[in-house]
């Protein structure tokens, strides 16, 4: 299986640069994974595909304003850090630009010294580990000095920070939003609850995997970076009941999917637990945990296109993506949505 098998041509003007005014007004392409049939709806129609007793699973991670611009204390050269992973004791794994000039001992200053980062380890692919030095509460300092880490294909400035957060974002720790959840409004979630559909929350802090392209020809040689996840005992019990009763588990986004599939693969059931996952789902994978998936339209040759191809079949996905392009759907983080049922 080759990476180029998951390539497709996407006109640049279909890459959404800004979110829609109304979150749930985005379009919804519905793909039947068994038949390959496609229908065109709006996101607020998603409720029609859920039944009483089903469980909708959302990732409640919250995006940090994790992109920082500072200067090297020695030279005054500008350096960009993207905080990816908290290793504890104020040591953070960061994507660094330009990385080549950052050696162990390099000190970067942000906000006239309000925050300092000392490089303590040099890793591959532009990754460095930094010891952060500051007074006060880190997340408050990040809120003042940091920017939302929008993906590189978004060139417009975000007018409202909250539009790169889901309305249910709760647990701070992500370097990117779980974007399939951006379409939900509080009102839509209330309607879903009122219909008798369970809503469950898991946490997966989105890390470098979101930004890292697949640079190998052979798909199976790609290595995912690990990301931290949490599932409560309550959610585990609810999901086990849902499965036992024959109702559907509907995952919102590839991050929720990877959390659910990781846990079910490890234990053969859902279980309250936390840990690190580097699960890589591509065609040939047998899904154990989820029935339906709500997702966005993903980048060519990405691990996310591979995941949805594993669920629905590569031919079905490529046909659906071509249909979406033909119908001028908006792609990627602020784009339209897809239900694989």
C-alpha positions as CSV (number, residue, x, y, z in Angstrom):
1,X,0.0,0.0,0.0
2,X,1.5,3.3,-1.2
3,X,1.1,6.8,0.2
4,X,0.3,8.1,-3.3
5,X,-2.7,5.8,-3.5
6,X,-4.4,8.3,-1.2
7,X,-3.6,11.4,-3.3
8,X,-6.2,13.5,-5.0
9,X,-6.4,16.9,-6.7
10,X,-7.9,19.6,-4.6
11,X,-8.4,23.1,-6.0
12,X,-6.9,25.6,-3.6
13,X,-10.0,27.8,-3.5
14,X,-11.9,24.9,-1.7
15,X,-9.6,25.1,1.3
16,X,-11.8,26.9,3.9
17,X,-9.9,29.9,5.3
18,X,-12.6,31.1,7.8
19,X,-15.3,29.4,9.8
20,X,-19.0,29.9,8.8
21,X,-21.0,32.3,10.8
22,X,-23.3,29.5,12.1
23,X,-21.4,26.4,13.1
24,X,-24.1,23.8,12.2
25,X,-24.9,25.5,8.8
26,X,-22.0,23.7,7.2
27,X,-22.8,21.1,4.5
28,X,-22.9,17.4,5.3
29,X,-22.0,14.7,2.8
30,X,-23.5,11.3,4.0
31,X,-21.7,8.2,2.8
32,X,-23.1,4.7,3.2
33,X,-20.0,2.6,3.7
34,X,-21.7,-0.6,2.6
35,X,-23.3,0.6,-0.7
36,X,-21.2,3.7,-1.5
37,X,-24.4,5.7,-1.8
38,X,-24.0,9.5,-1.2
39,X,-26.5,12.1,-0.2
40,X,-26.1,15.9,0.5
41,X,-27.5,17.5,3.6
42,X,-26.6,20.2,6.2
43,X,-24.9,19.5,9.5
44,X,-28.0,20.2,11.5
45,X,-29.6,17.2,9.8
46,X,-27.1,14.9,11.6
47,X,-29.7,14.2,14.3
48,X,-31.8,12.3,11.7
49,X,-29.1,9.6,11.6
50,X,-29.1,8.9,15.3
51,X,-31.6,6.9,17.3
52,X,-32.7,6.7,20.9
53,X,-30.1,4.6,22.8
54,X,-27.2,5.5,20.5
55,X,-24.1,7.1,22.0
56,X,-22.4,10.1,20.5
57,X,-18.7,10.4,21.5
58,X,-17.0,13.8,21.6
59,X,-13.4,14.7,22.3
60,X,-13.5,17.5,25.0
61,X,-9.8,18.5,24.7
62,X,-9.2,22.3,24.6
63,X,-6.6,23.9,22.3
64,X,-3.8,25.9,23.9
65,X,-2.7,29.2,22.4
66,X,0.4,27.2,21.9
67,X,2.2,29.1,19.1
68,X,4.8,31.5,20.5
69,X,7.1,34.0,18.8
70,X,10.3,34.9,20.7
71,X,13.9,35.9,20.3
72,X,17.2,34.2,20.9
73,X,18.8,35.9,23.8
74,X,22.3,35.7,22.2
75,X,21.4,37.2,18.8
76,X,17.9,38.6,18.8
77,X,16.9,36.3,16.0
78,X,13.2,35.5,15.8
79,X,12.2,31.9,16.8
80,X,8.8,30.2,16.6
81,X,7.8,27.5,19.1
82,X,4.7,25.3,18.9
83,X,4.1,23.6,22.3
84,X,3.1,20.0,21.6
85,X,3.5,17.8,24.7
86,X,4.0,18.4,28.4
87,X,6.7,16.1,29.7
88,X,6.2,17.3,33.3
89,X,8.5,19.5,35.4
90,X,7.9,22.4,33.0
91,X,9.6,20.5,30.2
92,X,7.8,20.7,26.8
93,X,8.3,19.1,23.5
94,X,8.1,21.8,20.8
95,X,8.1,22.1,17.1
96,X,10.8,24.7,16.5
97,X,11.4,27.1,13.5
98,X,14.2,27.5,12.5
99,X,15.3,24.4,14.4
100,X,18.8,24.1,13.0
101,X,20.0,27.0,15.0
102,X,18.6,25.8,18.3
103,X,21.2,23.8,20.3
104,X,21.2,22.6,23.9
105,X,21.5,25.6,26.1
106,X,19.9,28.1,23.7
107,X,17.6,30.5,25.6
108,X,14.5,32.0,23.9
109,X,12.7,34.9,25.5
110,X,9.0,35.8,25.0
111,X,7.1,38.9,26.0
112,X,10.3,40.8,27.2
113,X,11.3,37.9,29.5
114,X,7.8,37.1,30.9
115,X,8.4,33.6,29.6
116,X,11.8,32.0,28.8
117,X,12.5,28.6,27.2
118,X,15.9,26.9,27.6
119,X,16.6,24.1,25.1
120,X,17.5,20.9,27.0
121,X,17.4,18.3,24.3
122,X,17.7,18.2,20.5
123,X,15.4,15.7,18.6
124,X,14.8,15.0,15.0
125,X,12.3,16.6,12.5
126,X,12.5,20.1,14.1
127,X,11.5,18.9,17.5
128,X,13.3,20.3,20.6
129,X,12.7,19.9,24.3
130,X,12.6,23.1,26.4
131,X,12.5,23.9,30.1
132,X,10.0,26.8,30.5
133,X,10.8,29.5,33.1
134,X,8.1,31.9,34.3
135,X,6.2,33.3,37.3
136,X,2.5,32.6,37.7
137,X,0.2,30.3,35.8
138,X,1.5,29.0,32.5
139,X,-1.9,28.9,30.7
140,X,-2.6,32.5,31.7
141,X,0.8,33.5,30.2
142,X,0.1,31.5,27.0
143,X,-3.3,33.3,26.8
144,X,-1.5,36.6,26.8
145,X,1.6,35.8,24.7
146,X,0.5,32.8,22.5
147,X,-1.6,32.5,19.3
148,X,-4.0,29.7,18.3
149,X,-1.9,27.2,16.3
150,X,-4.0,27.3,13.1
151,X,-2.8,24.8,10.4
152,X,-0.4,26.1,7.8
153,X,-2.9,26.0,5.0
154,X,-5.1,28.7,6.8
155,X,-3.7,32.1,5.8
156,X,-6.5,34.3,7.3
157,X,-6.3,35.6,10.8
158,X,-8.9,34.2,13.2
159,X,-11.2,37.0,14.4
160,X,-12.5,35.1,17.4
161,X,-10.2,32.6,19.2
162,X,-13.2,30.6,20.3
163,X,-14.0,29.6,16.7
164,X,-11.0,27.2,16.8
165,X,-12.5,25.5,19.9
166,X,-15.5,23.2,20.1
167,X,-18.4,24.6,22.2
168,X,-17.7,21.7,24.7
169,X,-13.9,22.1,25.0
170,X,-12.9,21.6,28.6
171,X,-9.5,19.9,29.2
172,X,-6.6,22.1,28.1
173,X,-3.8,20.4,26.3
174,X,-4.1,20.2,22.5
175,X,-1.9,21.7,19.8
176,X,-4.8,21.5,17.4
177,X,-8.6,21.4,17.5
178,X,-10.6,18.2,17.0
179,X,-12.2,19.9,14.0
180,X,-15.1,17.5,13.3
181,X,-16.6,18.8,16.6
182,X,-16.5,22.5,15.5
183,X,-19.9,22.0,13.7
184,X,-21.8,21.3,16.9
185,X,-23.8,24.1,18.7
186,X,-25.1,23.9,22.3
187,X,-28.6,24.0,20.9
188,X,-28.0,21.0,18.5
189,X,-26.4,19.0,21.4
190,X,-29.5,19.7,23.5
191,X,-31.8,18.5,20.7
192,X,-29.7,15.3,20.4
193,X,-30.0,14.7,24.2
194,X,-33.8,15.4,24.0
195,X,-34.1,12.6,21.4
196,X,-32.7,10.1,23.9
197,X,-29.3,9.9,22.4
198,X,-26.4,9.6,25.0
199,X,-23.6,12.1,24.8
200,X,-20.2,10.8,26.1
201,X,-16.9,12.7,26.4
202,X,-13.4,11.3,26.1
203,X,-10.2,13.3,25.9
204,X,-7.3,13.0,23.4
205,X,-4.8,15.9,23.3
206,X,-4.0,16.4,19.7
207,X,-0.3,16.6,19.1
208,X,2.3,16.5,16.3
209,X,0.5,13.8,14.3
210,X,-1.8,16.5,13.1
211,X,1.0,18.5,11.6
212,X,3.2,15.7,10.4
213,X,3.0,14.6,6.8
214,X,3.5,11.0,5.6
215,X,7.0,11.1,4.1
216,X,7.4,7.4,3.3
217,X,6.2,5.7,0.2
218,X,5.2,2.5,2.0
219,X,2.2,3.4,4.3
220,X,3.1,0.7,6.8
221,X,6.5,2.3,7.5
222,X,4.9,5.6,8.8
223,X,5.3,6.1,12.6
224,X,2.6,8.1,14.4
225,X,3.6,10.3,17.4
226,X,1.9,9.3,20.6
227,X,-0.9,11.4,22.1
228,X,-2.4,11.3,25.6
229,X,-6.0,10.0,26.1
230,X,-8.4,9.6,29.0
231,X,-11.7,7.7,29.4
232,X,-13.7,7.7,32.6
233,X,-15.4,4.6,34.2
234,X,-18.8,6.2,33.6
235,X,-18.2,6.6,29.8
236,X,-16.7,3.1,29.6
237,X,-19.8,1.6,31.2
238,X,-22.1,3.7,29.0
239,X,-20.3,2.5,25.8
240,X,-20.4,-1.1,26.9
241,X,-24.1,-0.8,27.5
242,X,-24.6,0.8,24.1
243,X,-22.8,-2.0,22.4
244,X,-24.5,-4.8,24.4
245,X,-27.9,-3.4,23.5
246,X,-27.2,-3.3,19.8
247,X,-27.2,0.5,19.5
248,X,-24.7,2.6,17.6
249,X,-21.5,4.2,18.8
250,X,-21.0,7.4,16.7
251,X,-17.5,8.9,17.0
252,X,-17.1,12.6,16.3
253,X,-13.7,12.9,14.6
254,X,-10.6,10.8,14.0
255,X,-9.3,11.7,17.5
256,X,-12.3,10.2,19.3
257,X,-12.1,7.2,16.9
258,X,-8.4,6.6,17.7
259,X,-9.2,6.8,21.5
260,X,-12.1,4.3,21.3
261,X,-10.2,1.9,19.0
262,X,-7.1,2.0,21.1
263,X,-8.9,1.1,24.3
264,X,-11.1,-1.6,22.8
265,X,-8.0,-3.1,21.1
266,X,-6.1,-3.2,24.3
267,X,-8.8,-4.6,26.6
268,X,-11.5,-6.2,24.3
269,X,-14.0,-3.9,26.0
270,X,-14.3,-0.3,27.0
271,X,-12.5,0.5,30.3
272,X,-11.9,3.6,32.4
273,X,-8.2,4.3,31.8
274,X,-5.6,6.8,30.5
275,X,-2.5,6.4,28.5
276,X,-0.6,7.2,25.3
277,X,-1.6,6.0,21.9
278,X,0.2,5.9,18.6
279,X,-2.4,3.8,16.9
280,X,-2.2,4.2,13.1
281,X,-5.4,3.1,11.3
282,X,-5.2,2.4,7.5
283,X,-7.0,0.0,5.1
284,X,-6.9,-3.5,6.4
285,X,-7.7,-2.4,10.0
286,X,-10.7,-4.1,11.5
287,X,-12.8,-1.6,13.5
288,X,-13.8,-2.9,16.9
289,X,-15.3,0.1,18.7
290,X,-17.2,2.5,16.4
291,X,-20.2,2.1,14.1
292,X,-20.5,5.6,12.5
293,X,-18.0,8.4,12.1
294,X,-18.6,12.2,11.8
295,X,-15.5,13.8,10.2
296,X,-14.3,16.6,8.0
297,X,-12.6,16.4,4.6
298,X,-8.9,15.7,5.0
299,X,-5.6,16.5,3.3
300,X,-4.4,14.3,0.4
301,X,-2.0,11.5,1.4
302,X,-2.7,12.2,5.1
303,X,-3.1,9.6,7.9
304,X,-6.7,10.9,8.3
305,X,-7.6,10.0,4.7
306,X,-6.1,6.6,5.4
307,X,-8.3,6.2,8.5
308,X,-11.5,7.1,6.8
309,X,-10.5,4.8,3.9
310,X,-10.1,1.9,6.4
311,X,-13.6,2.5,7.6
312,X,-15.5,3.1,4.3
313,X,-13.2,1.6,1.7
314,X,-10.7,3.6,-0.3
315,X,-12.8,3.5,-3.5
316,X,-15.8,4.8,-1.7
317,X,-13.8,7.6,0.0
318,X,-12.2,8.7,-3.3
319,X,-15.6,8.7,-5.0
320,X,-17.1,10.8,-2.1
321,X,-14.2,13.2,-2.2
322,X,-14.5,13.7,-5.9
323,X,-18.3,14.3,-5.4
324,X,-17.5,16.8,-2.7
325,X,-15.0,18.7,-5.0
326,X,-17.5,18.7,-7.9
327,X,-20.2,20.1,-5.5
328,X,-17.8,22.8,-4.2
329,X,-17.7,21.5,-0.6
330,X,-15.3,23.4,1.7
331,X,-12.3,21.3,2.9
332,X,-10.1,20.9,6.0
333,X,-10.4,22.4,9.5
334,X,-13.0,25.1,8.9
335,X,-14.6,23.2,6.0
336,X,-17.7,21.1,5.6
337,X,-18.5,17.7,7.2
338,X,-19.0,14.1,6.3
339,X,-20.9,11.3,8.0
340,X,-19.7,7.7,7.3
341,X,-22.6,5.4,8.2
